[in-house]
Amino acid sequence: ELKKEGCGADVVSMGELSAALKSGIKPSKIVFSGVGKTEEELLFAIKKKILLINIESESEAILLNKISQKIPKKICVGIRLNPNVNSGNIRKISTGLNDDKFGLTEKNFLNLFKKVNNYKNLTLQCISVHIGSQILKINPFKSTLNVLEKIINKTNFQFKYIDFGGGIGIPYENKNNKFDLRKYSNLVEKFALKHRCKIILEPGRFIIGNAGVLVTKITYIKKTKNKDFIILDAGMNDLIRPALYNARHLIVPSKKNNTNYKKNIEFVGPICETSDKFLNVKKYQHIKEKDFLLILDVGAYGMSLASNYCFRPKPAEILISKSNIKVIRKKEKINKLIMNN
């Protein structure tokens, strides 16, 4: 569906690149990012004639130059800048501070810019940035554009593309705390017109995040003095975001009632890890064993981060579009899981 709307793909592995190509996305709409591209991956990307490879280190630039001389072939590249901008969000999903592994500091960027421009077979076309994920405020993006402006002025170079990355957040808890897309759009469009460049964006979470729901069933209710544990049949292997960086997803009953649960409750999974928990709540409606619950907003970084930890099969995925219902991925079978391992 995204392909039909004209979207491309930003990839960080040969697997993602292969999946994008197989889904029908044109190579001319694919950008390869990431700090750890192997020689095999780079060769594969070059062979497929993708739009850009975003360089993230001097070592990567040297390797790409060597590859380009061997082929020999001109390769379109970008360089990723680390703007040292705080996205103001969870530290574990920050990507734009100098302490993060991504991109190059301003000084290192300018040094590499000169070197890449001297490589005959590397055609520099893009400056790339990405400051983090789940950003709901405009200011971090404004700060990033200011840094980009400074770099463009210092290089006095006409970049064909500005890869502005992703990061646009969605409201997981407070549904009124929505990102101001109009302000963002005006900001980016103004920048693009001023610098006569094309903008590349990665709004993945913004597009799909709110669309997914994880359906789970209460297996047991374990009563203790201070709170009751609501033990679900879904675990951190199905949705790791809460365990990974304390992300909060609302959990709603499949059927509503007007009675209240009398104690504090904690929704947990069956995995043998203390971190296998989803949410603590002080106020909730009455629920009982075998009730179904819906864990909301799992469309982004849900199934893509799912695993078979504890040899648990991944759940089925069902696509609902208006009145159409279709199983797009069957539930895994334990026998096949064992055979594959």
N, C-alpha and C positions, 0 to 999 in steps of 0.2 A: 504493500500500500504506500509506503514512504517513497519507494522508487517511482510509483505512478505520479506522485505529487512533485517529482523532480528533485528529490533529495539525493545527496551523495553519501559518502561514509568517511569517517575518520577512524583509522584502524591502528592498533598497536601490536599486532602479531600477524604471522603468516596465516594463522587460522582465521582470524577476523577478515583479513584481506581475501582469502579464499571464499569465505561465506558471503562477503559482499559481492564478489564477482558472480558466484553461483546464483545469488538472488536476482541478478540481472542489472546491478548497478554498473554503469559504464566506468572503465578505468580512468577516464578523463574527469571523473567526479570523486576520485578517491585520494585521500591524503594519508600518508604513513607517518605517525608520530610515535613518541616513546623513547625512553633513554637507553634501552638495551637491545636495539635491533642487531641481529646477527648478520654475518656475511651472507649466509644462505637466504635469510629473509630479504635483505637488500637486493640480492641478485634476482630473486623471485619478483619483487616489486618493479624492478627495472625492466625485466622481461615482459611484464604485463602492461608496461607503459602507463603507469598511474600518473596523476596530475603532479603530485609533489611528494618529496621526502623531506620532513622537517628535521634538520640536524640539531642535536642536543649537546654535543661536546666536540672538542677539537679532534679527539681520537676518531670519532665517527666521520668527521669531515675528511680526515686523512685516508680512512678506509674507503670511503666513497670515491675519493679521487683516484686511488689505486685501481678500484674496480672499473671506473670510467676509462682509464688508460688501457686496461686489459681488453675491454670489449671490442673496440673503443666506441664510446657513445656519449653524447651529451645528456646530462641528467639535470632535470629541473629540481631545485632545492629551495628550502626555506631555512632560516635559523631561528631557533626558539630563544626568546629573551625571558629571563627571570626578572620581573619588574620590582621585586621586593615589596609587593602590595599585600596587605593583610585582608583576606576575604571576609573576616569577621565571623567565621563560622567554626565548626568542629575542626580542631587542629589536624586530625588524621586525614581530612580530605582537603587540606590546604595544599596548593601546588605552586603558589606564586611568591613565596618568601625565600630569601637567600639561603636559609637553612634547609630548604626542600631540595630534593635531588634533581629537580626539573630545570631545563634551560640554562642560560648563561647570564651571569651578572652583567651590568651595563659595560664595565671595563672589558670583561672577557668577550662579550658580544662584539664590541667595536674592533677588538684585535682579530677575532675570527672572521668578521665581515671582510676585512682587508685581505686575509689569506684566501678565503673562498672566492673572492672576486678575481684573484690571480690564478685560480685553477681553470685551465682552458675548457675542460669538459664538464664543469659544474656551472649551471646557469642559475644564478641567484634571482629568485622571483618573489620571495615571501618573507615577511617577519611574523613570527608566531608567538602567541602568549596564551597562558591559561592559568588563572589565579586560584582556582578551587571549585568546589561544588556546593550546591544547595545554598546559593546566595540570594537573599531576598531584598537587599538594599542596592540602590543605584551607585552610591558613593565609591565602592571598590572598583567598579567599572570605569567611573570618571577618572579616578586616580591612575588606573592602568592606561587609559587613553592619553593622559598627560605625559606619562613616561614614554609611550610610543611616539608621541609628538616630538619629544626631546631627542629621541634616538634617530628619528627620520631627519630632523634638522641637522644633527651632527654628521650623519652619513651623507647627506645631500644626494640621496639615491631614490630613484623612482621605483618603489616596490609595486609589482603588479597585483599582489594579494596581501591582505592583512588577515592572518588567521587569528581571530579573536577568541578562539576556544569556546568553552561552554560555561557552565556554572549557574545558569538561571535556575532558581529554586522553585519548589512547589510548596503549598501549605499542607503540612502533614497533620498538625493538631489544630491550630487556629485557622479555620477556613477563610477568615476575613483578611488574613495576613498575606495578601496576594502580591506577587511581583508586578511592578508597574512596567508592563511591556511597551506601552506607548512611549514613555520617557526613554526607555532603553533604545527603542527603535530610532527615535529622533536623534539621540546622541550618536549612535553608530552611523546612521545615514549621513549626518552632518560631517562626521570625520571622513567618511569615504568620499564624499563630494569634494571636500577640501583637498584631499591628497590624491584624488583621481585613481582610486584603487578599488578592487573588488574585495568584498568582505566574506570570509568563511566563518560560519558559526556552527556550534555543536549543541543544539538545544534538546538533546535526547531525553533527559529526565522530564523536562517541561512538556514534551510531546506525549510521553507514554506513562509517566509516573503515577498519575491519579487513576489510570485506566485499569490497573490490576488489583485483584482481591484474592487473598489466600483463604480458602474455606477450610476450617478446622473443626474438630469435634472434641468435646470435653470427655476425656477418658476417665479421670478420677477427680474428686475434690478432696484434698487432704487438709484436714482441720488441725490447726495448731493454736497456741494461746494468743499470739499477737496478730496472726493473719491466716487466711486460708489459701492454700496453693491450688490454683485451677490448672490441672495437668492436661495439656492438649496433645492431640496426636500429631501436631506439627512441631518441628523443632528447629534449632539453629542451622541444621543442614538444609532446611527448606528456605529459611529467611535469616541470614546471618547479620543483617544490619544492626539490630539491637545489641547483639553480643559483640560485634566488631567495633562499633563506636557509639554505643548508647543511643542509637537512633530510636525515636519514638513513633510507633504506628498506632493509630486508634484501633480499638477492637470493639466491634458492635455485635449484639446478638442477632441471629437470623430472624427471630421473632421477638417483638417487644411486648413488655407487660408493665404494669404500674406498681409492682411491688419491689421493695428495696432489699438488697443483700445486706445483712446486718454486721458484717466485719470488713476490715481491709482485705483486699485480695491481690494476689500476684499471679499473673498468667505465665506459665512455664511450659517447657517442652520436655520430652522424654530422654534427651541426650544426657550422658554421664559427665556433664560439665555444669558447674555452678552458674556460669555465664549464659546457660541455655534458658534465658527468660526474655519475655517480650514487654511486659508492662505491669507497673504497680498502680492500683487505683484505690481511692478511699470511698468512692461512691459508685455503686453499680446496681443494676436491676437484679432481681432474683434469677439465678441460673442453677442448673442441675446437671448431673452427669448425663452424657449422651446428647446434650444440646449442641447445636451447631453455632459457631461464631465466625465472623468475618474480620480478618485482619486487612485493614485498608491500605491503599496506595502502595502496592508492591510491584507496580508495573516496571519500575526501573530498579536495577540492582537486586532483583528478587531471584528469578530463575537463573539469571546469568551468573550469580554468585552461589547458587545452590550446589551441594556436594552429596556424596554418598557416605559421609562420615557415619561410623557405626553400622556400615553396610545397610543403610536405609535407602530404599528406592526413591527416586524423585517422583513427585506427584504428577498427575495428568495436567495438561493445560487445555482449557476450553475457551474458544473464542466466541464471544457473543456480539453480533452486529445487528442491531434492531431486533427483528424476529428470527434471525438466523443463528443457530447454535452449531458449533463444529468442534470436534476434538482435534486439536492441532498437534498434540503430543500425548501419546499414551503413557499411562503410569508404568514405570519400569517394573520388571519382574525380577524377583530375587535370584532365580536360577540363572538368568542371563547376566546378572550382576556378578555372581560368583564365577561364571565362565570367563567373563571379561577381565577378571582380576586374578 
